[in-house]
Amino acid sequence: MPGPDKSTGVSTRGSSVSKDRRQSGFGSEVKDRRTVEDRLDELLSSMLTREYLDRKITQLKEDICAENKEITDRLEGRIHDLETDNEDLRKTVESLEGEIGRLHAARGKADNKLNDLEQHGRKDSLRIMGLEDTSEKESVEECVEKIVEFVTDKLSVNLTRNDINIAHRLGNFNRAKPRSVIVKFTTRRMKHEIIRARRKLKNTRYVIFEDLTRDNQQILKDAFQLECVKNTYSVDGKLFAVLMNGRKRRLFMDTPLDTGYLMNDGNFRRY
């Protein structure tokens, strides 16, 4: 129990009670202040967090929109460039296709003219198949002599050596199969006379036909393979096909060789 102060002899009890009261009041005040500060801090933190999140979300949205716009602009620009390039390529391809078409047409015309010129150079020539062939070293004179003898005996046509310009064998010698002979006459009249007489060779081993270019031979061969074609032949280098219905068709290098085209009368003139 407190007693009197030794130096003054005054009791300190009242002073001690007063001090306790002051300390108790100060502690309560501090506690209340801390409670308010904590609440303010909590409220402020809550407010700052929402504002911060709102700002961040807004900024994020703006950043995303800006980035999307930039990407979209770049893509649209790239698409536009690609569309432009594609249009340029399309025009280039169309131009090249047109040029190729013109070149093919020009090539076709040139091939036709070359074929016609080559065929014109053969207008006085015939080929004979089945003529006796006994020697690999057969001379031109011997070949001409065999032709004169053959035409005179088998066709009853008065042919002399002077009617023949040149004659020779074609291909390599083969004892099992006579080589064909190509003969060029000095006049077309003699050629036509032999052509008219060749019907006498029916059912024999001998065959006489015009000397055609490789292209013209192929056209007649391909046409003959069609079921609608009965026969093919040539006259002075002009090509013809006779259909099963008796129709006659003039054939050219660019004539489509199919049944539908050949059977259509509208595609041809009458011969």
CYANA upper distance limits for C-alpha pairs under 8 A (distance plus 0.5 A):
  2 PRO  CA     11 SER  CA      7.95
  2 PRO  CA     12 THR  CA      7.26
  2 PRO  CA     13 ARG  CA      6.51
  3 GLY  CA     11 SER  CA      6.08
  3 GLY  CA     12 THR  CA      7.24
  3 GLY  CA     13 ARG  CA      7.81
  4 PRO  CA      8 THR  CA      8.12
  4 PRO  CA      9 GLY  CA      5.44
  4 PRO  CA     10 VAL  CA      5.24
  4 PRO  CA     11 SER  CA      4.22
  4 PRO  CA     12 THR  CA      6.57
  5 ASP  CA      9 GLY  CA      5.22
  5 ASP  CA     10 VAL  CA      5.63
  5 ASP  CA     11 SER  CA      6.16
  5 ASP  CA     12 THR  CA      6.84
  6 LYS  CA     10 VAL  CA      8.25
 12 THR  CA     16 SER  CA      6.66
 13 ARG  CA     17 VAL  CA      6.90
 14 GLY  CA     18 SER  CA      6.79
 15 SER  CA     19 LYS  CA      6.73
 16 SER  CA     20 ASP  CA      6.79
 17 VAL  CA     21 ARG  CA      6.81
 18 SER  CA     22 ARG  CA      6.78
 19 LYS  CA     23 GLN  CA      6.69
 20 ASP  CA     24 SER  CA      6.52
 21 ARG  CA     25 GLY  CA      6.62
 22 ARG  CA     26 PHE  CA      6.59
 23 GLN  CA     27 GLY  CA      6.58
 24 SER  CA     28 SER  CA      6.82
 25 GLY  CA     29 GLU  CA      6.66
 26 PHE  CA     30 VAL  CA      6.63
 27 GLY  CA     31 LYS  CA      6.56
 28 SER  CA     32 ASP  CA      6.60
 29 GLU  CA     33 ARG  CA      6.53
 30 VAL  CA     34 ARG  CA      6.52
 31 LYS  CA     35 THR  CA      6.64
 32 ASP  CA     36 VAL  CA      6.72
 33 ARG  CA     37 GLU  CA      6.58
 34 ARG  CA     38 ASP  CA      6.37
 35 THR  CA     39 ARG  CA      6.63
 36 VAL  CA     40 LEU  CA      6.48
 37 GLU  CA     41 ASP  CA      6.33
 38 ASP  CA     42 GLU  CA      6.45
 39 ARG  CA     43 LEU  CA      6.43
 40 LEU  CA     44 LEU  CA      6.26
 41 ASP  CA     45 SER  CA      6.25
 42 GLU  CA     46 SER  CA      6.48
 43 LEU  CA     47 MET  CA      6.57
 44 LEU  CA     48 LEU  CA      6.36
 45 SER  CA     49 THR  CA      6.41
 46 SER  CA     50 ARG  CA      6.85
 47 MET  CA     51 GLU  CA      6.65
 48 LEU  CA     52 TYR  CA      6.29
 49 THR  CA     53 LEU  CA      6.44
 50 ARG  CA     54 ASP  CA      6.36
 51 GLU  CA     55 ARG  CA      6.49
 52 TYR  CA     56 LYS  CA      6.45
 53 LEU  CA     57 ILE  CA      6.35
 54 ASP  CA     58 THR  CA      6.48
 55 ARG  CA     59 GLN  CA      6.40
 56 LYS  CA     60 LEU  CA      6.32
 57 ILE  CA     61 LYS  CA      6.52
 58 THR  CA     62 GLU  CA      6.65
 59 GLN  CA     63 ASP  CA      6.48
 60 LEU  CA     64 ILE  CA      6.48
 61 LYS  CA     65 CYS  CA      6.48
 62 GLU  CA     66 ALA  CA      6.45
 63 ASP  CA     67 GLU  CA      6.46
 64 ILE  CA     68 ASN  CA      6.37
 65 CYS  CA     69 LYS  CA      6.44
 66 ALA  CA     70 GLU  CA      6.60
 67 GLU  CA     71 ILE  CA      6.57
 68 ASN  CA     72 THR  CA      6.33
 69 LYS  CA     73 ASP  CA      6.36
 70 GLU  CA     74 ARG  CA      6.62
 71 ILE  CA     75 LEU  CA      6.52
 72 THR  CA     76 GLU  CA      6.39
 73 ASP  CA     77 GLY  CA      6.47
 74 ARG  CA     78 ARG  CA      6.52
 75 LEU  CA     79 ILE  CA      6.40
 76 GLU  CA     80 HIS  CA      6.49
 77 GLY  CA     81 ASP  CA      6.64
 78 ARG  CA     82 LEU  CA      6.53
 79 ILE  CA     83 GLU  CA      6.45
 80 HIS  CA     84 THR  CA      6.54
 81 ASP  CA     85 ASP  CA      6.52
 82 LEU  CA     86 ASN  CA      6.30
 83 GLU  CA     87 GLU  CA      6.49
 84 THR  CA     88 ASP  CA      6.66
 85 ASP  CA     89 LEU  CA      6.54
 86 ASN  CA     90 ARG  CA      6.48
 87 GLU  CA     91 LYS  CA      6.65
 88 ASP  CA     92 THR  CA      6.59
 89 LEU  CA     93 VAL  CA      6.48
 90 ARG  CA     94 GLU  CA      6.55
 91 LYS  CA     95 SER  CA      6.52
 92 THR  CA     96 LEU  CA      6.56
 93 VAL  CA     97 GLU  CA      6.41
 94 GLU  CA     98 GLY  CA      6.51
 95 SER  CA     99 GLU  CA      6.59
 96 LEU  CA    100 ILE  CA      6.45
 97 GLU  CA    101 GLY  CA      6.52
 98 GLY  CA    102 ARG  CA      6.68
 99 GLU  CA    103 LEU  CA      6.54
100 ILE  CA    104 HIS  CA      6.51
101 GLY  CA    105 ALA  CA      6.62
102 ARG  CA    106 ALA  CA      6.51
103 LEU  CA    107 ARG  CA      6.33
104 HIS  CA    108 GLY  CA      6.43
105 ALA  CA    109 LYS  CA      6.70
106 ALA  CA    110 ALA  CA      6.55
107 ARG  CA    111 ASP  CA      6.49
108 GLY  CA    112 ASN  CA      6.59
109 LYS  CA    113 LYS  CA      6.68
110 ALA  CA    114 LEU  CA      6.61
111 ASP  CA    115 ASN  CA      6.48
112 ASN  CA    116 ASP  CA      6.54
112 ASN  CA    253 MET  CA      7.26
113 LYS  CA    117 LEU  CA      6.55
114 LEU  CA    118 GLU  CA      6.56
115 ASN  CA    119 GLN  CA      6.49
115 ASN  CA    213 THR  CA      7.54
115 ASN  CA    215 ASP  CA      7.88
116 ASP  CA    120 HIS  CA      6.45
117 LEU  CA    121 GLY  CA      6.90
118 GLU  CA    122 ARG  CA      7.28
118 GLU  CA    213 THR  CA      7.35
119 GLN  CA    123 LYS  CA      6.93
119 GLN  CA    212 LEU  CA      6.83
119 GLN  CA    213 THR  CA      6.43
119 GLN  CA    237 GLY  CA      6.66
120 HIS  CA    237 GLY  CA      7.88
122 ARG  CA    184 LYS  CA      8.31
122 ARG  CA    211 ASP  CA      6.66
122 ARG  CA    212 LEU  CA      7.58
123 LYS  CA    188 ARG  CA      7.98
123 LYS  CA    211 ASP  CA      8.17
123 LYS  CA    236 ASP  CA      6.39
123 LYS  CA    237 GLY  CA      7.16
124 ASP  CA    184 LYS  CA      6.10
124 ASP  CA    185 PHE  CA      6.12
124 ASP  CA    186 THR  CA      7.84
124 ASP  CA    187 THR  CA      7.22
124 ASP  CA    188 ARG  CA      5.74
124 ASP  CA    191 LYS  CA      6.83
125 SER  CA    182 ILE  CA      7.40
125 SER  CA    183 VAL  CA      5.98
125 SER  CA    184 LYS  CA      4.63
125 SER  CA    185 PHE  CA      6.67
125 SER  CA    191 LYS  CA      7.62
125 SER  CA    210 GLU  CA      6.98
125 SER  CA    211 ASP  CA      6.05
126 LEU  CA    182 ILE  CA      6.33
126 LEU  CA    183 VAL  CA      5.99
126 LEU  CA    184 LYS  CA      7.03
126 LEU  CA    191 LYS  CA      7.73
126 LEU  CA    208 ILE  CA      7.41
126 LEU  CA    209 PHE  CA      6.34
126 LEU  CA    210 GLU  CA      5.05
126 LEU  CA    211 ASP  CA      5.34
127 ARG  CA    180 SER  CA      7.29
127 ARG  CA    181 VAL  CA      6.00
127 ARG  CA    182 ILE  CA      5.00
127 ARG  CA    183 VAL  CA      6.84
127 ARG  CA    208 ILE  CA      6.21
127 ARG  CA    209 PHE  CA      6.02
127 ARG  CA    210 GLU  CA      6.51
127 ARG  CA    211 ASP  CA      6.06
128 ILE  CA    180 SER  CA      6.19
128 ILE  CA    181 VAL  CA      5.61
128 ILE  CA    182 ILE  CA      6.98
128 ILE  CA    183 VAL  CA      8.43
128 ILE  CA    206 TYR  CA      7.67
128 ILE  CA    207 VAL  CA      6.32
128 ILE  CA    208 ILE  CA      5.18
128 ILE  CA    209 PHE  CA      7.35
129 MET  CA    178 PRO  CA      8.11
129 MET  CA    179 ARG  CA      7.65
129 MET  CA    180 SER  CA      5.10
129 MET  CA    181 VAL  CA      6.99
129 MET  CA    205 ARG  CA      8.35
129 MET  CA    206 TYR  CA      6.02
129 MET  CA    207 VAL  CA      5.55
129 MET  CA    208 ILE  CA      6.92
130 GLY  CA    178 PRO  CA      6.47
130 GLY  CA    179 ARG  CA      7.97
130 GLY  CA    180 SER  CA      7.21
130 GLY  CA    205 ARG  CA      6.19
130 GLY  CA    206 TYR  CA      5.21
130 GLY  CA    207 VAL  CA      7.25
131 LEU  CA    146 LYS  CA      8.35
131 LEU  CA    147 ILE  CA      8.46
131 LEU  CA    150 PHE  CA      8.35
131 LEU  CA    178 PRO  CA      7.11
131 LEU  CA    179 ARG  CA      8.19
131 LEU  CA    180 SER  CA      7.55
131 LEU  CA    181 VAL  CA      8.03
131 LEU  CA    206 TYR  CA      7.39
132 GLU  CA    146 LYS  CA      8.48
132 GLU  CA    178 PRO  CA      6.74
133 ASP  CA    175 ARG  CA      8.00
133 ASP  CA    178 PRO  CA      5.55
133 ASP  CA    179 ARG  CA      7.09
134 THR  CA    138 GLU  CA      8.41
134 THR  CA    175 ARG  CA      7.45
134 THR  CA    178 PRO  CA      8.45
135 SER  CA    173 PHE  CA      8.23
136 GLU  CA    173 PHE  CA      5.99
138 GLU  CA    142 GLU  CA      6.71
138 GLU  CA    143 CYS  CA      7.23
139 SER  CA    143 CYS  CA      6.71
139 SER  CA    168 HIS  CA      8.50
140 VAL  CA    144 VAL  CA      6.63
140 VAL  CA    166 ILE  CA      8.20
140 VAL  CA    167 ALA  CA      6.77
140 VAL  CA    168 HIS  CA      6.35
141 GLU  CA    145 GLU  CA      6.66
142 GLU  CA    146 LYS  CA      6.83
143 CYS  CA    147 ILE  CA      6.88
143 CYS  CA    167 ALA  CA      7.09
143 CYS  CA    168 HIS  CA      6.82
143 CYS  CA    169 ARG  CA      8.17
144 VAL  CA    148 VAL  CA      6.76
144 VAL  CA    161 ARG  CA      7.39
144 VAL  CA    164 ILE  CA      7.97
144 VAL  CA    166 ILE  CA      8.25
144 VAL  CA    167 ALA  CA      6.56
144 VAL  CA    168 HIS  CA      8.39
145 GLU  CA    149 GLU  CA      6.71
145 GLU  CA    161 ARG  CA      7.83
146 LYS  CA    150 PHE  CA      6.49
147 ILE  CA    151 VAL  CA      6.55
148 VAL  CA    152 THR  CA      6.53
148 VAL  CA    159 LEU  CA      6.30
148 VAL  CA    160 THR  CA      6.67
148 VAL  CA    161 ARG  CA      7.27
149 GLU  CA    153 ASP  CA      6.48
150 PHE  CA    154 LYS  CA      6.11
150 PHE  CA    155 LEU  CA      7.98
151 VAL  CA    155 LEU  CA      5.58
151 VAL  CA    156 SER  CA      7.00
151 VAL  CA    157 VAL  CA      6.44
151 VAL  CA    158 ASN  CA      8.19
151 VAL  CA    159 LEU  CA      7.26
151 VAL  CA    194 ILE  CA      8.15
152 THR  CA    156 SER  CA      5.34
152 THR  CA    157 VAL  CA      5.59
152 THR  CA    158 ASN  CA      6.29
152 THR  CA    159 LEU  CA      6.76
153 ASP  CA    157 VAL  CA      8.37
154 LYS  CA    200 LYS  CA      7.99
154 LYS  CA    201 LEU  CA      7.96
155 LEU  CA    194 ILE  CA      7.81
155 LEU  CA    197 ALA  CA      6.23
155 LEU  CA    198 ARG  CA      7.10
155 LEU  CA    200 LYS  CA      6.95
155 LEU  CA    201 LEU  CA      8.22
156 SER  CA    197 ALA  CA      8.39
157 VAL  CA    193 GLU  CA      8.01
157 VAL  CA    194 ILE  CA      7.41
157 VAL  CA    197 ALA  CA      8.17
159 LEU  CA    163 ASP  CA      6.93
159 LEU  CA    190 MET  CA      8.45
160 THR  CA    164 ILE  CA      7.87
162 ASN  CA    186 THR  CA      8.21
163 ASP  CA    185 PHE  CA      6.19
163 ASP  CA    186 THR  CA      5.88
163 ASP  CA    187 THR  CA      7.65
163 ASP  CA    190 MET  CA      7.88
164 ILE  CA    183 VAL  CA      7.60
164 ILE  CA    184 LYS  CA      6.55
164 ILE  CA    185 PHE  CA      4.90
164 ILE  CA    186 THR  CA      6.13
165 ASN  CA    183 VAL  CA      8.10
165 ASN  CA    184 LYS  CA      5.90
165 ASN  CA    185 PHE  CA      5.63
165 ASN  CA    186 THR  CA      5.78
166 ILE  CA    183 VAL  CA      6.39
166 ILE  CA    184 LYS  CA      5.88
166 ILE  CA    185 PHE  CA      7.72
167 ALA  CA    181 VAL  CA      7.48
167 ALA  CA    182 ILE  CA      6.12
167 ALA  CA    183 VAL  CA      4.72
167 ALA  CA    184 LYS  CA      6.79
168 HIS  CA    181 VAL  CA      6.22
168 HIS  CA    182 ILE  CA      6.25
168 HIS  CA    183 VAL  CA      7.25
169 ARG  CA    179 ARG  CA      6.63
169 ARG  CA    180 SER  CA      6.38
169 ARG  CA    181 VAL  CA      5.02
169 ARG  CA    182 ILE  CA      6.89
170 LEU  CA    179 ARG  CA      6.46
170 LEU  CA    180 SER  CA      6.14
170 LEU  CA    181 VAL  CA      6.48
170 LEU  CA    182 ILE  CA      7.60
171 GLY  CA    179 ARG  CA      6.91
171 GLY  CA    180 SER  CA      8.27
172 ASN  CA    179 ARG  CA      7.72
173 PHE  CA    178 PRO  CA      7.98
173 PHE  CA    179 ARG  CA      7.03
174 ASN  CA    178 PRO  CA      6.98
174 ASN  CA    179 ARG  CA      7.74
182 ILE  CA    211 ASP  CA      7.82
185 PHE  CA    190 MET  CA      7.38
185 PHE  CA    191 LYS  CA      7.03
186 THR  CA    190 MET  CA      8.39
187 THR  CA    191 LYS  CA      7.47
188 ARG  CA    192 HIS  CA      6.77
189 ARG  CA    193 GLU  CA      6.73
190 MET  CA    194 ILE  CA      6.82
191 LYS  CA    195 ILE  CA      6.77
192 HIS  CA    196 ARG  CA      6.68
193 GLU  CA    197 ALA  CA      6.88
194 ILE  CA    198 ARG  CA      6.64
195 ILE  CA    208 ILE  CA      7.92
195 ILE  CA    209 PHE  CA      8.01
198 ARG  CA    202 LYS  CA      8.24
198 ARG  CA    207 VAL  CA      8.32
198 ARG  CA    208 ILE  CA      7.10
201 LEU  CA    205 ARG  CA      8.30
201 LEU  CA    206 TYR  CA      6.67
201 LEU  CA    207 VAL  CA      7.50
210 GLU  CA    234 SER  CA      7.49
210 GLU  CA    235 VAL  CA      8.17
210 GLU  CA    236 ASP  CA      7.99
210 GLU  CA    237 GLY  CA      7.81
212 LEU  CA    216 ASN  CA      6.39
212 LEU  CA    217 GLN  CA      6.44
212 LEU  CA    237 GLY  CA      7.06
213 THR  CA    217 GLN  CA      6.67
214 ARG  CA    218 GLN  CA      6.75
215 ASP  CA    219 ILE  CA      6.80
215 ASP  CA    253 MET  CA      8.17
216 ASN  CA    220 LEU  CA      6.93
216 ASN  CA    239 LEU  CA      7.96
216 ASN  CA    253 MET  CA      8.00
217 GLN  CA    221 LYS  CA      6.70
218 GLN  CA    222 ASP  CA      6.50
219 ILE  CA    223 ALA  CA      6.58
219 ILE  CA    251 LEU  CA      8.33
219 ILE  CA    252 PHE  CA      8.50
219 ILE  CA    253 MET  CA      7.64
220 LEU  CA    224 PHE  CA      6.56
220 LEU  CA    232 THR  CA      6.40
220 LEU  CA    233 TYR  CA      7.59
220 LEU  CA    239 LEU  CA      7.64
220 LEU  CA    240 PHE  CA      8.27
220 LEU  CA    241 ALA  CA      8.11
221 LYS  CA    225 GLN  CA      7.10
221 LYS  CA    232 THR  CA      8.48
222 ASP  CA    226 LEU  CA      7.72
222 ASP  CA    257 LEU  CA      7.83
223 ALA  CA    229 VAL  CA      7.33
223 ALA  CA    232 THR  CA      7.77
223 ALA  CA    241 ALA  CA      7.60
223 ALA  CA    257 LEU  CA      6.57
224 PHE  CA    229 VAL  CA      6.25
224 PHE  CA    230 LYS  CA      7.58
224 PHE  CA    231 ASN  CA      6.72
224 PHE  CA    232 THR  CA      6.60
224 PHE  CA    241 ALA  CA      8.13
225 GLN  CA    229 VAL  CA      7.86
226 LEU  CA    258 ASP  CA      7.70
226 LEU  CA    259 THR  CA      7.28
227 GLU  CA    259 THR  CA      8.09
228 CYS  CA    243 LEU  CA      6.09
228 CYS  CA    244 MET  CA      6.05
228 CYS  CA    259 THR  CA      6.67
228 CYS  CA    263 MET  CA      8.20
229 VAL  CA    241 ALA  CA      7.07
229 VAL  CA    242 VAL  CA      6.37
229 VAL  CA    243 LEU  CA      4.79
229 VAL  CA    244 MET  CA      6.13
230 LYS  CA    241 ALA  CA      8.04
230 LYS  CA    242 VAL  CA      6.04
230 LYS  CA    243 LEU  CA      5.64
230 LYS  CA    244 MET  CA      5.60
231 ASN  CA    241 ALA  CA      6.34
231 ASN  CA    242 VAL  CA      5.63
231 ASN  CA    243 LEU  CA      7.55
232 THR  CA    239 LEU  CA      8.08
232 THR  CA    240 PHE  CA      6.18
232 THR  CA    241 ALA  CA      4.83
232 THR  CA    242 VAL  CA      6.59
233 TYR  CA    239 LEU  CA      6.62
233 TYR  CA    240 PHE  CA      5.97
233 TYR  CA    241 ALA  CA      7.07
234 SER  CA    238 LYS  CA      5.75
234 SER  CA    239 LEU  CA      5.00
234 SER  CA    240 PHE  CA      6.38
235 VAL  CA    239 LEU  CA      7.21
238 LYS  CA    250 ARG  CA      8.04
238 LYS  CA    251 LEU  CA      8.15
239 LEU  CA    250 ARG  CA      6.37
239 LEU  CA    251 LEU  CA      5.69
239 LEU  CA    252 PHE  CA      7.50
240 PHE  CA    248 LYS  CA      7.30
240 PHE  CA    249 ARG  CA      5.97
240 PHE  CA    250 ARG  CA      5.09
240 PHE  CA    251 LEU  CA      6.01
241 ALA  CA    248 LYS  CA      6.27
241 ALA  CA    249 ARG  CA      5.61
241 ALA  CA    250 ARG  CA      7.10
241 ALA  CA    251 LEU  CA      7.58
242 VAL  CA    246 GLY  CA      6.59
242 VAL  CA    247 ARG  CA      6.31
242 VAL  CA    248 LYS  CA      5.10
242 VAL  CA    249 ARG  CA      6.89
243 LEU  CA    247 ARG  CA      5.71
243 LEU  CA    248 LYS  CA      6.76
243 LEU  CA    249 ARG  CA      8.20
243 LEU  CA    263 MET  CA      8.45
248 LYS  CA    270 ARG  CA      7.97
248 LYS  CA    271 TYR  CA      6.91
249 ARG  CA    262 LEU  CA      7.77
249 ARG  CA    268 PHE  CA      7.24
249 ARG  CA    269 ARG  CA      8.44
249 ARG  CA    270 ARG  CA      8.40
249 ARG  CA    271 TYR  CA      7.92
250 ARG  CA    268 PHE  CA      8.01
250 ARG  CA    271 TYR  CA      8.37
251 LEU  CA    255 THR  CA      6.46
256 PRO  CA    261 TYR  CA      7.12
256 PRO  CA    262 LEU  CA      8.33
257 LEU  CA    261 TYR  CA      7.66
257 LEU  CA    262 LEU  CA      7.52
258 ASP  CA    262 LEU  CA      6.80
259 THR  CA    263 MET  CA      6.41
260 GLY  CA    264 ASN  CA      6.89
261 TYR  CA    267 ASN  CA      7.54
262 LEU  CA    267 ASN  CA      7.98
264 ASN  CA    268 PHE  CA      8.18
265 ASP  CA    269 ARG  CA      8.13
